[in-house]
C-alpha cells in the first residue's frame, strides 16, 4: 500500500474527502519527522513506537577499491518498534 492508497482507505473508513485524508497522512508524517528531529519519540499504544537512534561512526572499505579504508561518520537513523497489539495481530491472535 502506498501513500495514495492509504489516504483513499482512510477517506473511505472515516467518511472524509480524499484530499482531507491526504492532509491527515501528510500531517502525521510531518509530526513524526519533526518530533524525531527534536530528539523525541512518538508512541501509539498497541501499534508501536517511532524513535531516532544514533549509529556510531566506523571504519569501512571503499567498494570501488577494497584495499582503501574509509571513515564512515556517525548518523542518526529512524527506528520503529512494533507494539504488542500489532505483533499479536500479525501472529493471528487478534
N, CA, C and O atoms as a Tinker XYZ file with bonds, in Angstrom:
   376  protein
     1  N      0.857000   -1.169000    0.000000    73     2
     2  CA     0.000000    0.000000    0.000000    64     1     3
     3  C      0.907000    1.238000    0.000000    63     2     4     5
     4  O      1.820000    1.355000    0.818000    81     3
     5  N      0.642000    2.132000   -0.910000    73     3     6
     6  CA     1.418000    3.375000   -0.956000    64     5     7
     7  C      0.642000    4.503000   -0.276000    63     6     8     9
     8  O     -0.447000    4.288000    0.255000    81     7
     9  N      1.213000    5.703000   -0.300000    73     7    10
    10  CA     0.622000    6.840000    0.402000    64     9    11
    11  C     -0.768000    7.194000   -0.136000    63    10    12    13
    12  O     -1.672000    7.492000    0.644000    81    11
    13  N     -0.943000    7.164000   -1.451000    73    11    14
    14  CA    -2.238000    7.492000   -2.057000    64    13    15
    15  C     -3.304000    6.455000   -1.683000    63    14    16    17
    16  O     -4.450000    6.805000   -1.398000    81    15
    17  N     -2.912000    5.178000   -1.690000    73    15    18
    18  CA    -3.854000    4.120000   -1.312000    64    17    19
    19  C     -4.228000    4.229000    0.172000    63    18    20    21
    20  O     -5.379000    4.004000    0.547000    81    19
    21  N     -3.250000    4.575000    1.005000    73    19    22
    22  CA    -3.530000    4.771000    2.431000    64    21    23
    23  C     -4.520000    5.911000    2.625000    63    22    24    25
    24  O     -5.466000    5.785000    3.403000    81    23
    25  N     -4.311000    7.020000    1.926000    73    23    26
    26  CA    -5.218000    8.164000    2.029000    64    25    27
    27  C     -6.625000    7.780000    1.573000    63    26    28    29
    28  O     -7.608000    8.176000    2.200000    81    27
    29  N     -6.727000    7.012000    0.489000    73    27    30
    30  CA    -8.042000    6.588000   -0.006000    64    29    31
    31  C     -8.733000    5.678000    1.009000    63    30    32    33
    32  O     -9.935000    5.811000    1.237000    81    31
    33  N     -7.997000    4.768000    1.611000    73    31    34
    34  CA    -8.568000    3.872000    2.616000    64    33    35
    35  C     -9.060000    4.652000    3.834000    63    34    36    37
    36  O    -10.140000    4.379000    4.358000    81    35
    37  N     -8.265000    5.618000    4.280000    73    35    38
    38  CA    -8.682000    6.460000    5.412000    64    37    39
    39  C     -9.930000    7.246000    5.047000    63    38    40    41
    40  O    -10.857000    7.348000    5.850000    81    39
    41  N     -9.962000    7.804000    3.837000    73    39    42
    42  CA   -11.121000    8.578000    3.395000    64    41    43
    43  C    -12.383000    7.716000    3.404000    63    42    44    45
    44  O    -13.447000    8.164000    3.833000    81    43
    45  N    -12.257000    6.485000    2.929000    73    43    46
    46  CA   -13.413000    5.578000    2.885000    64    45    47
    47  C    -13.884000    5.200000    4.295000    63    46    48    49
    48  O    -15.085000    5.189000    4.564000    81    47
    49  N    -12.949000    4.894000    5.184000    73    47    50
    50  CA   -13.321000    4.439000    6.527000    64    49    51
    51  C    -13.842000    5.558000    7.419000    63    50    52    53
    52  O    -14.755000    5.346000    8.216000    81    51
    53  N    -13.262000    6.755000    7.286000    73    51    54
    54  CA   -13.640000    7.861000    8.161000    64    53    55
    55  C    -14.804000    8.659000    7.585000    63    54    56    57
    56  O    -15.556000    9.294000    8.325000    81    55
    57  N    -14.948000    8.625000    6.272000    73    55    58
    58  CA   -16.027000    9.370000    5.642000    64    57    59
    59  C    -15.663000   10.813000    5.341000    63    58    60    61
    60  O    -16.512000   11.702000    5.403000    81    59
    61  N    -14.400000   11.041000    5.016000    73    59    62
    62  CA   -13.951000   12.377000    4.626000    64    61    63
    63  C    -13.493000   12.324000    3.172000    63    62    64    65
    64  O    -13.403000   11.250000    2.578000    81    63
    65  N    -13.205000   13.488000    2.610000    73    63    66
    66  CA   -12.742000   13.511000    1.220000    64    65    67
    67  C    -11.313000   12.970000    1.144000    63    66    68    69
    68  O    -10.589000   12.926000    2.138000    81    67
    69  N    -10.936000   12.561000   -0.063000    73    67    70
    70  CA    -9.583000   12.033000   -0.255000    64    69    71
    71  C     -8.548000   13.120000    0.018000    63    70    72    73
    72  O     -7.472000   12.830000    0.540000    81    71
    73  N     -8.859000   14.357000   -0.327000    73    71    74
    74  CA    -7.935000   15.461000   -0.095000    64    73    75
    75  C     -7.698000   15.658000    1.406000    63    74    76    77
    76  O     -6.564000   15.874000    1.833000    81    75
    77  N     -8.766000   15.584000    2.205000    73    75    78
    78  CA    -8.630000   15.721000    3.660000    64    77    79
    79  C     -7.811000   14.555000    4.230000    63    78    80    81
    80  O     -6.994000   14.748000    5.130000    81    79
    81  N     -8.031000   13.364000    3.709000    73    79    82
    82  CA    -7.283000   12.195000    4.176000    64    81    83
    83  C     -5.807000   12.326000    3.812000    63    82    84    85
    84  O     -4.941000   11.948000    4.600000    81    83
    85  N     -5.512000   12.860000    2.620000    73    83    86
    86  CA    -4.118000   13.076000    2.224000    64    85    87
    87  C     -3.451000   14.086000    3.157000    63    86    88    89
    88  O     -2.278000   13.935000    3.498000    81    87
    89  N     -4.199000   15.120000    3.573000    73    87    90
    90  CA    -3.674000   16.103000    4.511000    64    89    91
    91  C     -3.410000   15.461000    5.875000    63    90    92    93
    92  O     -2.432000   15.800000    6.540000    81    91
    93  N     -4.282000   14.532000    6.294000    73    91    94
    94  CA    -4.086000   13.825000    7.558000    64    93    95
    95  C     -2.806000   13.001000    7.521000    63    94    96    97
    96  O     -2.019000   13.030000    8.467000    81    95
    97  N     -2.596000   12.273000    6.439000    73    95    98
    98  CA    -1.397000   11.446000    6.303000    64    97    99
    99  C     -0.150000   12.340000    6.280000    63    98   100   101
   100  O      0.841000   12.043000    6.947000    81    99
   101  N     -0.202000   13.424000    5.518000    73    99   102
   102  CA     0.934000   14.341000    5.436000    64   101   103
   103  C      1.230000   14.973000    6.793000    63   102   104   105
   104  O      2.393000   15.141000    7.160000    81   103
   105  N      0.190000   15.322000    7.535000    73   103   106
   106  CA     0.371000   15.905000    8.866000    64   105   107
   107  C      0.987000   14.891000    9.816000    63   106   108   109
   108  O      1.873000   15.240000   10.596000    81   107
   109  N      0.537000   13.648000    9.765000    73   107   110
   110  CA     1.110000   12.594000   10.603000    64   109   111
   111  C      2.602000   12.438000   10.319000    63   110   112   113
   112  O      3.409000   12.374000   11.246000    81   111
   113  N      2.965000   12.377000    9.045000    73   111   114
   114  CA     4.368000   12.236000    8.661000    64   113   115
   115  C      5.187000   13.431000    9.157000    63   114   116   117
   116  O      6.295000   13.258000    9.664000    81   115
   117  N      4.646000   14.629000    9.012000    73   115   118
   118  CA     5.338000   15.841000    9.457000    64   117   119
   119  C      5.542000   15.845000   10.973000    63   118   120   121
   120  O      6.627000   16.163000   11.458000    81   119
   121  N      4.499000   15.491000   11.712000    73   119   122
   122  CA     4.587000   15.476000   13.178000    64   121   123
   123  C      5.624000   14.451000   13.641000    63   122   124   125
   124  O      6.445000   14.755000   14.506000    81   123
   125  N      5.595000   13.252000   13.082000    73   123   126
   126  CA     6.560000   12.217000   13.468000    64   125   127
   127  C      7.977000   12.681000   13.129000    63   126   128   129
   128  O      8.883000   12.544000   13.952000    81   127
   129  N      8.178000   13.225000   11.930000    73   127   130
   130  CA     9.502000   13.669000   11.497000    64   129   131
   131  C     10.059000   14.763000   12.400000    63   130   132   133
   132  O     11.201000   14.677000   12.849000    81   131
   133  N      9.258000   15.788000   12.665000    73   131   134
   134  CA     9.742000   16.895000   13.495000    64   133   135
   135  C      9.995000   16.457000   14.939000    63   134   136   137
   136  O     10.928000   16.944000   15.579000    81   135
   137  N      9.177000   15.549000   15.451000    73   135   138
   138  CA     9.383000   15.044000   16.807000    64   137   139
   139  C     10.690000   14.262000   16.901000    63   138   140   141
   140  O     11.440000   14.421000   17.864000    81   139
   141  N     10.966000   13.418000   15.906000    73   139   142
   142  CA    12.206000   12.643000   15.902000    64   141   143
   143  C     13.417000   13.552000   15.727000    63   142   144   145
   144  O     14.457000   13.322000   16.344000    81   143
   145  N     13.294000   14.579000   14.895000    73   143   146
   146  CA    14.396000   15.522000   14.700000    64   145   147
   147  C     14.716000   16.253000   16.000000    63   146   148   149
   148  O     15.872000   16.596000   16.248000    81   147
   149  N     13.704000   16.493000   16.828000    73   147   150
   150  CA    13.898000   17.189000   18.100000    64   149   151
   151  C     14.387000   16.247000   19.200000    63   150   152   153
   152  O     14.584000   16.669000   20.339000    81   151
   153  N     14.581000   14.975000   18.860000    73   151   154
   154  CA    15.074000   14.015000   19.836000    64   153   155
   155  C     13.990000   13.309000   20.615000    63   154   156   157
   156  O     14.282000   12.600000   21.577000    81   155
   157  N     12.735000   13.491000   20.215000    73   155   158
   158  CA    11.617000   12.864000   20.912000    64   157   159
   159  C     11.272000   11.497000   20.358000    63   158   160   161
   160  O     11.962000   10.952000   19.496000    81   159
   161  N     10.188000   10.966000   20.877000    73   159   162
   162  CA     9.689000    9.651000   20.461000    64   161   163
   163  C      8.179000    9.747000   20.293000    63   162   164   165
   164  O      7.511000   10.454000   21.047000    81   163
   165  N      7.639000    9.039000   19.306000    73   163   166
   166  CA     6.198000    9.004000   19.078000    64   165   167
   167  C      5.732000    7.576000   19.356000    63   166   168   169
   168  O      6.153000    6.633000   18.686000    81   167
   169  N      4.860000    7.431000   20.351000    73   167   170
   170  CA     4.360000    6.112000   20.730000    64   169   171
   171  C      2.856000    6.063000   20.499000    63   170   172   173
   172  O      2.119000    6.939000   20.954000    81   171
   173  N      2.411000    5.042000   19.796000    73   171   174
   174  CA     0.989000    4.811000   19.566000    64   173   175
   175  C      0.664000    3.484000   20.240000    63   174   176   177
   176  O      1.082000    2.423000   19.778000    81   175
   177  N     -0.081000    3.555000   21.332000    73   175   178
   178  CA    -0.373000    2.371000   22.141000    64   177   179
   179  C     -0.990000    1.270000   21.287000    63   178   180   181
   180  O     -1.922000    1.513000   20.520000    81   179
   181  N     -0.464000    0.067000   21.426000    73   179   182
   182  CA    -0.972000   -1.080000   20.689000    64   181   183
   183  C     -0.441000   -1.187000   19.271000    63   182   184   185
   184  O     -0.636000   -2.213000   18.619000    81   183
   185  N      0.222000   -0.154000   18.779000    73   183   186
   186  CA     0.752000   -0.169000   17.417000    64   185   187
   187  C      2.269000   -0.207000   17.419000    63   186   188   189
   188  O      2.869000   -1.109000   16.835000    81   187
   189  N      2.900000    0.774000   18.077000    73   187   190
   190  CA     4.351000    0.780000   18.128000    64   189   191
   191  C      4.912000    2.131000   18.472000    63   190   192   193
   192  O      4.178000    3.069000   18.784000    81   191
   193  N      6.237000    2.221000   18.409000    73   191   194
   194  CA     6.933000    3.449000   18.774000    64   193   195
   195  C      7.957000    3.814000   17.710000    63   194   196   197
   196  O      8.739000    2.976000   17.264000    81   195
   197  N      7.937000    5.080000   17.315000    73   195   198
   198  CA     8.923000    5.625000   16.403000    64   197   199
   199  C      9.965000    6.355000   17.243000    63   198   200   201
   200  O      9.608000    7.111000   18.146000    81   199
   201  N     11.244000    6.139000   16.959000    73   199   202
   202  CA    12.295000    6.843000   17.669000    64   201   203
   203  C     13.473000    7.065000   16.725000    63   202   204   205
   204  O     13.513000    6.529000   15.617000    81   203
   205  N     14.432000    7.867000   17.189000    73   203   206
   206  CA    15.648000    8.113000   16.424000    64   205   207
   207  C     16.811000    7.521000   17.203000    63   206   208   209
   208  O     16.892000    7.672000   18.422000    81   207
   209  N     17.711000    6.847000   16.496000    73   207   210
   210  CA    18.839000    6.197000   17.134000    64   209   211
   211  C     20.123000    6.698000   16.488000    63   210   212   213
   212  O     20.198000    6.829000   15.266000    81   211
   213  N     21.115000    6.973000   17.292000    73   211   214
   214  CA    22.411000    7.426000   16.795000    64   213   215
   215  C     23.253000    6.189000   16.490000    63   214   216   217
   216  O     23.500000    5.366000   17.371000    81   215
   217  N     23.691000    6.066000   15.231000    73   215   218
   218  CA    24.566000    4.963000   14.840000    64   217   219
   219  C     26.001000    5.490000   14.857000    63   218   220   221
   220  O     26.292000    6.510000   14.232000    81   219
   221  N     26.876000    4.820000   15.549000    73   219   222
   222  CA    28.253000    5.276000   15.722000    64   221   223
   223  C     29.023000    5.243000   14.401000    63   222   224   225
   224  O     28.721000    4.456000   13.504000    81   223
   225  N     30.013000    6.109000   14.309000    73   223   226
   226  CA    30.895000    6.103000   13.148000    64   225   227
   227  C     31.774000    4.859000   13.173000    63   226   228   229
   228  O     31.974000    4.260000   14.230000    81   227
   229  N     32.290000    4.474000   12.031000    73   227   230
   230  CA    33.112000    3.275000   11.962000    64   229   231
   231  C     34.022000    3.346000   10.737000    63   230   232   233
   232  O     33.850000    4.198000    9.866000    81   231
   233  N     34.975000    2.450000   10.689000    73   231   234
   234  CA    35.868000    2.369000    9.539000    64   233   235
   235  C     35.296000    1.320000    8.594000    63   234   236   237
   236  O     34.978000    0.207000    9.012000    81   235
   237  N     35.167000    1.674000    7.326000    73   235   238
   238  CA    34.634000    0.765000    6.326000    64   237   239
   239  C     35.617000    0.581000    5.187000    63   238   240   241
   240  O     36.751000    1.055000    5.248000    81   239
   241  N     35.176000   -0.106000    4.153000    73   239   242
   242  CA    36.010000   -0.382000    2.986000    64   241   243
   243  C     35.370000    0.264000    1.771000    63   242   244   245
   244  O     34.160000    0.168000    1.568000    81   243
   245  N     36.186000    0.917000    0.971000    73   243   246
   246  CA    35.724000    1.513000   -0.273000    64   245   247
   247  C     35.371000    0.384000   -1.247000    63   246   248   249
   248  O     36.258000   -0.383000   -1.623000    81   247
   249  N     34.098000    0.253000   -1.673000    73   247   250
   250  CA    33.722000   -0.857000   -2.556000    64   249   251
   251  C     34.408000   -0.799000   -3.933000    63   250   252   253
   252  O     34.564000   -1.830000   -4.587000    81   251
   253  N     34.813000    0.389000   -4.372000    73   251   254
   254  CA    35.490000    0.503000   -5.674000    64   253   255
   255  C     36.972000    0.175000   -5.570000    63   254   256   257
   256  O     37.613000   -0.153000   -6.568000    81   255
   257  N     37.515000    0.265000   -4.354000    73   255   258
   258  CA    38.921000   -0.041000   -4.122000    64   257   259
   259  C     39.020000   -0.718000   -2.753000    63   258   260   261
   260  O     39.271000   -0.045000   -1.754000    81   259
   261  N     38.824000   -2.050000   -2.694000    73   259   262
   262  CA    38.743000   -2.750000   -1.404000    64   261   263
   263  C     39.958000   -2.603000   -0.493000    63   262   264   265
   264  O     39.848000   -2.831000    0.712000    81   263
   265  N     41.097000   -2.233000   -1.033000    73   263   266
   266  CA    42.275000   -2.079000   -0.180000    64   265   267
   267  C     42.279000   -0.731000    0.540000    63   266   268   269
   268  O     43.084000   -0.514000    1.446000    81   267
   269  N     41.376000    0.180000    0.138000    73   267   270
   270  CA    41.318000    1.515000    0.740000    64   269   271
   271  C     40.287000    1.532000    1.864000    63   270   272   273
   272  O     39.137000    1.137000    1.673000    81   271
   273  N     40.716000    1.997000    3.043000    73   271   274
   274  CA    39.809000    2.140000    4.189000    64   273   275
   275  C     39.208000    3.547000    4.155000    63   274   276   277
   276  O     39.885000    4.511000    3.799000    81   275
   277  N     37.930000    3.653000    4.530000    73   275   278
   278  CA    37.271000    4.952000    4.599000    64   277   279
   279  C     36.606000    5.097000    5.959000    63   278   280   281
   280  O     36.209000    4.108000    6.576000    81   279
   281  N     36.488000    6.328000    6.418000    73   279   282
   282  CA    35.832000    6.599000    7.699000    64   281   283
   283  C     34.362000    6.898000    7.415000    63   282   284   285
   284  O     34.047000    7.822000    6.665000    81   283
   285  N     33.463000    6.115000    8.014000    73   283   286
   286  CA    32.027000    6.326000    7.878000    64   285   287
   287  C     31.582000    7.141000    9.099000    63   286   288   289
   288  O     31.755000    6.693000   10.233000    81   287
   289  N     31.008000    8.337000    8.880000    73   287   290
   290  CA    30.660000    9.209000   10.009000    64   289   291
   291  C     29.442000    8.696000   10.787000    63   290   292   293
   292  O     28.654000    7.906000   10.267000    81   291
   293  N     29.295000    9.154000   12.050000    73   291   294
   294  CA    28.090000    8.789000   12.807000    64   293   295
   295  C     26.854000    9.400000   12.151000    63   294   296   297
   296  O     26.924000   10.467000   11.542000    81   295
   297  N     25.727000    8.713000   12.284000    73   295   298
   298  CA    24.497000    9.182000   11.654000    64   297   299
   299  C     23.301000    8.835000   12.546000    63   298   300   301
   300  O     23.326000    7.844000   13.276000    81   299
   301  N     22.269000    9.656000   12.477000    73   299   302
   302  CA    21.026000    9.380000   13.201000    64   301   303
   303  C     20.054000    8.701000   12.242000    63   302   304   305
   304  O     19.803000    9.200000   11.145000    81   303
   305  N     19.509000    7.559000   12.661000    73   303   306
   306  CA    18.613000    6.787000   11.808000    64   305   307
   307  C     17.262000    6.588000   12.504000    63   306   308   309
   308  O     17.204000    6.535000   13.733000    81   307
   309  N     16.172000    6.476000   11.727000    73   307   310
   310  CA    14.866000    6.213000   12.338000    64   309   311
   311  C     14.750000    4.753000   12.772000    63   310   312   313
   312  O     15.363000    3.862000   12.184000    81   311
   313  N     13.955000    4.534000   13.808000    73   311   314
   314  CA    13.742000    3.189000   14.326000    64   313   315
   315  C     12.257000    3.031000   14.637000    63   314   316   317
   316  O     11.614000    3.966000   15.115000    81   315
   317  N     11.720000    1.849000   14.365000    73   315   318
   318  CA    10.326000    1.551000   14.713000    64   317   319
   319  C     10.304000    0.255000   15.490000    63   318   320   321
   320  O     10.857000   -0.755000   15.056000    81   319
   321  N      9.657000    0.291000   16.646000    73   319   322
   322  CA     9.490000   -0.914000   17.454000    64   321   323
   323  C      8.006000   -1.239000   17.497000    63   322   324   325
   324  O      7.206000   -0.448000   17.999000    81   323
   325  N      7.641000   -2.389000   16.977000    73   323   326
   326  CA     6.239000   -2.792000   16.924000    64   325   327
   327  C      5.707000   -3.047000   18.334000    63   326   328   329
   328  O      6.405000   -3.598000   19.185000    81   327
   329  N      4.464000   -2.638000   18.565000    73   327   330
   330  CA     3.801000   -2.847000   19.840000    64   329   331
   331  C      3.146000   -4.216000   19.917000    63   330   332   333
   332  O      3.047000   -4.930000   18.920000    81   331
   333  N      2.704000   -4.569000   21.107000    73   331   334
   334  CA     2.104000   -5.884000   21.339000    64   333   335
   335  C      0.867000   -6.118000   20.478000    63   334   336   337
   336  O      0.683000   -7.212000   19.945000    81   335
   337  N      0.020000   -5.100000   20.338000    73   335   338
   338  CA    -1.204000   -5.262000   19.539000    64   337   339
   339  C     -0.897000   -5.585000   18.078000    63   338   340   341
   340  O     -1.554000   -6.438000   17.482000    81   339
   341  N      0.094000   -4.913000   17.502000    73   339   342
   342  CA     0.479000   -5.171000   16.116000    64   341   343
   343  C      1.110000   -6.551000   15.975000    63   342   344   345
   344  O      0.805000   -7.282000   15.032000    81   343
   345  N      1.977000   -6.903000   16.894000    73   343   346
   346  CA     2.622000   -8.225000   16.846000    64   345   347
   347  C      1.582000   -9.344000   16.939000    63   346   348   349
   348  O      1.620000  -10.310000   16.178000    81   347
   349  N      0.645000   -9.192000   17.897000    73   347   350
   350  CA    -0.386000  -10.217000   18.065000    64   349   351
   351  C     -1.276000  -10.320000   16.842000    63   350   352   353
   352  O     -1.669000  -11.421000   16.456000    81   351
   353  N     -1.606000   -9.180000   16.219000    73   351   354
   354  CA    -2.459000   -9.191000   15.020000    64   353   355
   355  C     -1.765000   -9.938000   13.876000    63   354   356   357
   356  O     -2.414000  -10.667000   13.125000    81   355
   357  N     -0.456000   -9.757000   13.746000    73   355   358
   358  CA     0.271000  -10.429000   12.671000    64   357   359
   359  C      0.458000  -11.913000   12.954000    63   358   360   361
   360  O      0.592000  -12.713000   12.028000    81   359
   361  N      0.466000  -12.279000   14.228000    73   359   362
   362  CA     0.586000  -13.690000   14.600000    64   361   363
   363  C     -0.742000  -14.418000   14.514000    63   362   364   365
   364  O     -0.793000  -15.645000   14.605000    81   363
   365  N     -1.829000  -13.652000   14.338000    73   363   366
   366  CA    -3.154000  -14.261000   14.239000    64   365   367
   367  C     -3.870000  -14.400000   15.570000    63   366   368   369
   368  O     -4.827000  -15.166000   15.681000    81   367
   369  N     -3.415000  -13.664000   16.591000    73   367   370
   370  CA    -4.025000  -13.765000   17.916000    64   369   371
   371  C     -5.102000  -12.706000   18.136000    63   370   372   373
   372  O     -5.660000  -12.607000   19.229000    81   371
   373  N     -5.394000  -11.924000   17.120000    73   371   374
   374  CA    -6.330000  -10.794000   17.299000    64   373   375
   375  C     -7.726000  -11.238000   17.524000    63   374   376
   376  O     -8.619000  -10.407000   17.689000    81   375
